[in-house]
Amino acid sequence: MREHDEGRGLTRRRMLGIGGALGLMAATGLSASAALARRPSITGAELRSAVPLPPPFQVPLPIPAVLKPVGTSGGTDRYEITQREASAEILPGVKTPLWTYEGTFPGPTIESRRGRPITVSHRNTLPVPTVVHLHGGRTPAASDGYPTDLVLPEGWHDATMQMGHGSEHGMQGGMQDPRAVVTKVTRDYTFPLDQRPTLLWYHDHRMDYTAPAIWRGLAGLHIIRDDAEDDLGLPSGPRELPLMIADRAFAADGSLAYPSLDPTLRERPGVREPYLAGVLGDVILVNGAPWPVHEVDAARYRLRILNASNARHYELEAVTDDGRRLDLVQIGADQGLLAAPVTHRLLPMAPAERYDVVVDFSGVPVGSLVKVVNQLGSGRTRDVMAFRVARKATDGSRVPRALSTDLPSWRREDAVRVREFSFRAGRMHGGYGWLIGGLPFDPTRADVTVGLGDVEVWRLVADVHHPVHLHLVGFRVLSRGGGPPLPHDAGLKDTISLRPGESAEIITRFDGYRGRYLFHCHNAEHEDMGMMANLEII
C-alpha cells in the first residue's frame, strides 16, 4: 500500500481545530512527526467528569465472574451471553447506565483449555447492531467478528444497515458490503482455541462504532490454559489476578460521557473535532472500579494486565510507600508465554496490549501500600490502583528460567515478501480521518492478499501513536527504527505500539484459516475513522 500525501489540503482553521501537533503531522507528513517523537506518548483529548470523584485506593478490586458453560457435550463447551443494557455503581453512590455482556462491566470471563473448542451464542438485546471479536483468537473468518457481520436487534430494519450515512466523519457514505453475513438477534461464534495459552479479550467490533460501544461497556476477558503452563508452578488461584485497565469520564447524571456526534449510535458515526485523535477519560478503572485497592499476601502474584482503553497509553510501575520500585517480571505477551522472563521497572502499554507479569510482595512490610502508577498520567490519571500487603504467607510458587519452548522461529530469510504500510492522518470523504497507505477502510476493497502458510515481513511507519493489531496471527517484532526491538517487545504479539514518527518491522506466518480478516490501529477512534484494512488469506 503506497503512501499518498493526503494531508496537504488541510486548511489553517482545520489544522488549529485538530490541534497543533496533529495538524502539523497531517499537513507535513512523517518529517514533522519524527521531530515530535520525544513528546509525551499521548494521542487524544481528555474528557473531564462532571461528578465528584472518589479518593483513590478505597474501592475494593472486583474480580470478574467466570462464566459457566451451558453444555459440554461432544468435546465442545457451549456458552450463552446476552448483550443488554444494565446499570452499575461504578463510582460509589452513583448509578451508571451501561451496555454489557451478561449485565456486568467487564463482561464475564471465559476460561478455556487449549485445543478444546467452544461456541458462544450471543443474543443482542441492545438498541443497535453489534459484532463480537475475540481479540487475539486464532478464529475461522466466519466467527472472527468482521465489522459488517452484524447481529441485528429485534425490529432493526435492513434499510438502516447502511454504514456511514454520508457523514463527513462517516466511513462509506451508505455503502453496502455484499460479503457481510448478517443475523437477527442471535449468532453463534465458534472458537477452536488451537493456540498457545494466553489472555485474550472479547469486545464489540461494529464498523464505525467500535469506540463508543467499548466505552459503554462491551468488553470482557477470555483466558486459555494448558497442562504445560499449569505445571510451571507460577502463582495461581487467588494469587493470579486479571486486571482490565480502562479510562472513562462521567457526565453530571452519572452516565458515561463520550463525545459522539450521534449519541444513539445509529445514524452518524464519529466524535466531536477536539477528540478526533482519540478519547481519554479522567477516571482510571481496573476491572470496572475506580482506582481500586486489593489486599495481598506477602508473596508472588501473577498479574494478567490488559489495556482496554480506547486511546490512553500507560507506562506502569509498582512503587512502595518508601519510594522503592518493585520489579515487574514479564513472563508473557499478547500471545502467551515468553521463552524466558524479562524484568522491567517500567512497562509501557498501548491500547489492546496484554502483559503477563509476576510481582513479588514478599519484601514489602505488612500493612504498607504498593501503588501502581502511570508515568504518562498527570493529576488523578497518574494513579491506577494499589495493593495493600495484609499478611505474611508461605509461597510455593516460582518463576522458571525457561518458560516456553513452542515459540515460532521465523527468520527474515524465510519471508516470501516484504510489505510497507504507513499509518497517518489524512483527508477522506471530504473530511478528516486516519488512513493506512493513504486509504480509508473500505470493506469491499481487497487491500492485502496472502497465501495460507506464507511468511512475510511487514514494515510499519506512524505519524503519531498507533497501536497496530493483526487479526488471526501473532507476530514477532524484528526491529524498531532500524535498531533492535525493545525489551517489552519480547515474545509473540498481536499488537505493536508504534510511537510518533517511528518505524518497526514485524514477521509472521499467515496460517490457521483462509478468509477475510483485518489489520488496524487499536486506538478505537482512529479505527472508527478509517484506520483499518482488509487481509485476505487464500
N, C-alpha and C positions, 0 to 999 in steps of 0.2 A: 504494500500500500504506500504509494508515493506521498511525500509531503506536499501539501498545497498551501500557499501563503494566504489563508482565508481571512486574516485579521486586518489587512491594510485598509479596508473600507470603514473601520470604526470611526465614528465622529468623536470630536473632543468632548462633547457633552456626554456621550455614552461611555467613553473611557473614564471620565471622572465619576460617572454614576456607578460603574462597576467597581471602582476602587483603583487607586494609583498603580499598585504593583501588578494587579491582574490586567488592567487595561494596557499597561506598558507591554506586558508579555504578549497579549493578543495582537498588539499593533506591530511589535518589532520582532517577535519570534524568540527563538531559543537564546540568542546572544544576551538579551536583556535578562532572561530568567537565570542564565548561568551567573550573571553578576549578582543576582539576588539569592543565590543558593545558600548564603550564610545567614539569611533571615530566619526568624523562628519558623518552625515547621507547622504553621497554622494556615489552613486553607478554608476560608469561610468567615461568616459574621455571626456574632453571638446574640441570641435572644436573651432578654432579661425577664425573670419571673416577676409576676405582679402579686404574689402572695408571700407572706413571711416564711422564711426557710428555716428548718430546724438546725440546731448546732450539730457539728459533726460527731461521729463516733458514739451515738446514743441509741440508734435503731439497730436491733439485732439483725445479723445477716440471715436472710431467708435461704433455704436450700430448695430448689425446685423439686416438686414431687416427681417420682419415677412412674411413668405410665405403664399400666399393666396391660398385657395383650388380652384381647377378647377371644382369641383362639390360637392354638399351637399345633394344628394338625398338618400332616403331610410334610413335615420338615420346614414349614414356614410359619412365622409368627405374624398374627394379624392384629392391627391396632385400629382404633377409631378415634378421630379428632373432629370436634365441632368448632368451626370458626364462628365466634359470636361476640356480640357487644357485652361488656361487663363493666362493673365499677369496682375500684380498689382504693384502699387507703395507702397511697404511696408516701405522701407527706403526712405526718401524724395529724389526725383530726380533719383531714381534707379528703373528700371523695373525688376521684378522678375517673372519668369515663375512658374506656379502652376498647380497642379491637384486639381480640385474644384468640389463642388456641386453647380450648377447654376452659375458658374463663379465668386464666391466670396470665400474669406477665412476670418473668418469662413463661412461655408455654411449658407443658410437662416435658421432662427429659425422657428420651427413649434410650434404653440400654440394650445393646445387641451383641451378638457373638460373630466374629469373623467367619464369613462363608455361610452363615445361616440367613437365608433371605427373609425379608419382612415385607408385608404390604400394609400401607397406611391409607385407610379410607377417610378422606377429608370431606366434611359436609359444610358448605358455605351458607351461613345464615346472616352474613353481613350485608349492608346495603349496596355493595359494589362487587364486581367480579374479582376473583383472586387467582393466584398461581402459587404453587409451593415449589421451592427449590431446596434440595438438600445440599448445602454448600460444602464442597469437598468430597462429595459422594461419587464413586465410580458407578454411574447410573445409566441404564439404557435411555436413549433420547426421548422415548415416549413418556418417561417419568422424571425427566431432568428439570421440568418447570420452565420450558421456553416461554418467554414473556407474553406471547399471544395465545398460548394453550390455556384458555381461561376456564374457570369454573364459575358459571353464572348463578347468581342468586335467583330465588323464586320470583317470577314476574319480570325479570330483566328481558327486554326485547332485543332481538338480534340487531335491530337498526341502531341501537345505541352502542354497539361494539366497536364502532369506528375509533381509530386511535389518533389522538392529537387534535382533531376537530379544527384544524387550521389555525390554532393559536400561534402567536409569534414564538412562544416557548414550547409549543407542541412539536411532536416528532414528525408525523406523517401526513398531516392535513387531511385526515379521513381515509387514508389508505387502508385497504383490507389485506390480510395475509392469507393467501389461498392455501397455505400448508397448515394453518392453525387447526388444532384439534380441540374443539370446544365442547364442554359437557355442561349439563344443567344440574345444579345443586350439589352433586357429589362426584368424586373422582377417586379412583384407586391408584396410588403411586406404589410401584414395586421397586425395592432396593435390594439387589443381590448381596451387597456388603462383602464382596470378594475383594477385600483390600486390607491394608495394614491397620492395626488398632490405633485409634486416634479420637480426638474430639472434633465432631462436625457440628454444624448448626443448620436449622431449617428456618426459612423466612419467606415472606411474600416476594414475588418477582414479577408482578404485573407491569407490563410495558407502560412507561411514562409516570407510574405512580408507586414505584418501589419505595422511594424515600419516605413519603408520608405514611405509607402502610406499616413499614418497620417502626417508624417513630410512634405510631399509635399502639404498638404492642405486638405485632405479628412476627415474633422471633422465639425460638426455643433451641435447646441443646440436644445433641444426639451423640452418644459415646459408643464406640466399637471396642470390644475387648477380645483377647485371645489367650490361650493357655501359656504361650511363651512369655508374654508380658506379665501375666499373673504370677509366674514362677520367679520373677526378678527380685521380689522382696521389697518393692517400692512402697512408700506409705499408702495405706488403703483404708477402707471403711470410713469412719468419721474423720480420719486424717487425710482424706482425699476430697478436695473442695472444688466444685465447678464455680467459676467466677465470670459472669457476663457483665462487662463494664459498658455502660451506655450513658450518654448525657442527654438531658431533656430540659425543657423550660415549661413553666406553669402559668396559665392565664389567671386573671382575678377570680374566676369562678371555679378554679381548681382543675380545669381541663388542661390538656397538654397544648401549649402554644406551638404553632407551626405556621410559617408564612406562605401557605398555599394561595395561589391565585383563585382557586375554586375549592373552598373547604369541604364541599360534598364529594370531592374526588371523582366526579362523574363527567364533567364537560371540558374543563380546561386544565391541562397539566402545567406544572411549573411553579416557581416561587417568585416572590417579590424581588425586585432588582438588587437590593443590598445583599441578598443571600444566594446569588447565582453561583458563587464559588463553593457553597456548602453551608449547612445549617448547624450551628453549635448551640448547645444549651448551657445554662449556668448552674445546673444541678447534676452532680455525678451520682449515678445509680449503679449499684452492684447487685445483681440478681433482683432488680426492681426496687431496691431500698436505697434511700439517700445516705451517702457517707456512712455505711453500716460498720458495726464492730462485731467481732467474733471471738469467743473465748477459745483458747487453745491450750493444749498441754505443752510443757517444755520439751518438745520433741520435733522430729521432722514432719513436715506437711507437704503434700503434693497439691499444687495449685494448677488447675486446668483453666487458663485465662483466655477469654475471647474479648476482643474489642468489637462490640456490636454497635458502636456509634456510627451515625451517618457520615460524619466528616472529621470528627475530632481525633487527633493523634495524641498518643501518650508516650512519655518516657518515664517508666516506672522505677521506683527504688523503694526499698524497705528500710526504714530508719527507726532506731531505738530511741527511748526517752533521752539518752545521753548523747545522741547525735551520731551513733555508730551505724554504718550501713551494713546490712546483712547480705551475704552472698545470695544471688538468685541463680541456682544451679539448673540450667536448662537441660532437660532430658528429651524433649520432643518439640517438633514444629507442627505446622498445619497438617501434614500428612503422616504423623506418627513419630516414633522414637528415633533419636539420633543414633549414630554408630557409637558415640561416646559423649559423656556430659561436657557441656561448655559453661563456664562460670562467668556471670555478668555481675556488675554492680548497678548498671542502668540497663533497662530493657525497653527499646523503642517498639511501639505497637501502632500500626496503621489500622484503619477500619478493615474488619473481616479477618485480620491475622489472629492466629491462636498460638499460644506458647504453653508448654508443659514444663513446670518449674517446681523444684524442691527447695523449700526454705527450712532451715534448722533453727528452731526457737530454743534449743537446749541450753544455750549460753546466755539467755535473756533472764534477768531476775524475775521471780514470780511477783505478780502484781503490776508489772510495768506494761507499757503500751508500745507496740510496733506499728508505726504508721506507714501505709502505702501511699506515696505521694507521686504526683505527676510533675516532673521538672518543666514541662511545657505549659503547665497551667499557671494561672495567676489568681490571687484572691481565693474565693471559695473553690474554684476549679483546680486548685493545686492539690487539695486533699482528695483521696479516692476512698479509702477505708482504713480500718485499723484492726489489729489482733491484740487481745488482752491475754497475756500469759497467766493462766489461772492456777496451775499446779505443776509440781514435779511429776514425772511419769517415766515408766520404763519404755524403751523404744527398740523393737526388734527389726525395724526397717533398715534398708541400706540403699545406697546409690551405686550400682556396679560400675566398674570402669568400662566394661563393654555392655552396651545396651541392646543393640540390634545388629544382625548380620544380613538382613534381607533388603538393604537399600540398593537401588539400581546403580550400576556402574557405567552409565553412558559416558562416552568420551567425545570431545569435539570432532574427532575424525570419523565418528560413527554417523554424523549428521548427513542426511541426503541433500539438505539445502539450508540456507541461512536467509531469514526474513528480517525486515526492519519495519518498525511501527513508531510513528510519532503520536504522542498524546498531548493535545494542546487546545487552547481556546480558539474559537473562530466563529464565522458567520454561518447561519443555517436557516433556511426557510424564511429569509427576510429578517431574522432576529439574531440572537446571540446564543451560542451553545458550546459544547465540548465535543471534540472530534478525534477520531482515530484515523491517521493517514489522510487528514483533510476532509474526511467524510463523516456525516452523522449516521446513526444507526438506521438501517432500512431492513425490515425482516424479509423482504423479497429479493435482496441482493446477496449473491454469493461472494463473500469477502476473501476467505481463505479455504482452499480445498487441500486436504492432505490424505495420503493413503494410510489405511489401517496398518499400524506397526511401524510407520516411518519415524525416524529420529530427526528432530530439527533443532536448530539454534535460532532463537529469536532475540534480536537487538531492539530494546525498548528505550525511548527517549521522551522526557517530560518537559513541560514548561513550568508548571507548579507541582505541588504534591499530588501524585496519582498512585493509589494502591491498585495494582493491576492483577485481576483474578482470571484464571483459566478454568473453565468447566471441564469435568471428566478426568483430567490428568493432573498429576503432581509434576513438579519440575525441580531441577537443581539450579542454583544461582552460580554462574560461571565467573562473572566479573561485574564490577561497578566502576564506572568512569575510567575504564581501561586498566584498573587495578584489581587486586583480589577481592573476593566477597568480604563482607563484614562478618564479625563473629556471630551475630544473630541471624545470618543467612544460612546457617548450618542446616543440614538435613533436607528432607523432601517437603517442598512448599507448594501451595496453590495460589498464594497471593504474595506479590512483592511490592514493597513500598518504594516507589521512585520519588526521590527528593527533588526539589526545584532545580531545573537545569541539568538533571543527572541522566546518564545513560546506564543501562545494565544489559547483560546477556544472560539468558536462561537456556537450558537444554531440557528436552522432554521427549518421550516416546508416546505417540498417539495410538495407544492400544485400548482394549476394552470393548468398545462398541462402535458400530457405524451410526451415522445420523447427523442431525443438525444440532450444534452446540453453540456456545458463546464464549467470547472473552471480552472483558470490560473493566472500566475503572470502578472500584468499590467505594469511592466517595459517592454516596447514593444520589446526591443531587446531580453530580456530573453524569452518572449513569442514566438518570431520567432525562437529561438534556442532551442526549445523543452519543455519549461515550461508550458505545457497545458495538461489537462487530460479530459477524457470523463465522463459525468454524464448522466446515462440512467435512466429516470423516467418511471416506469411501473405501 
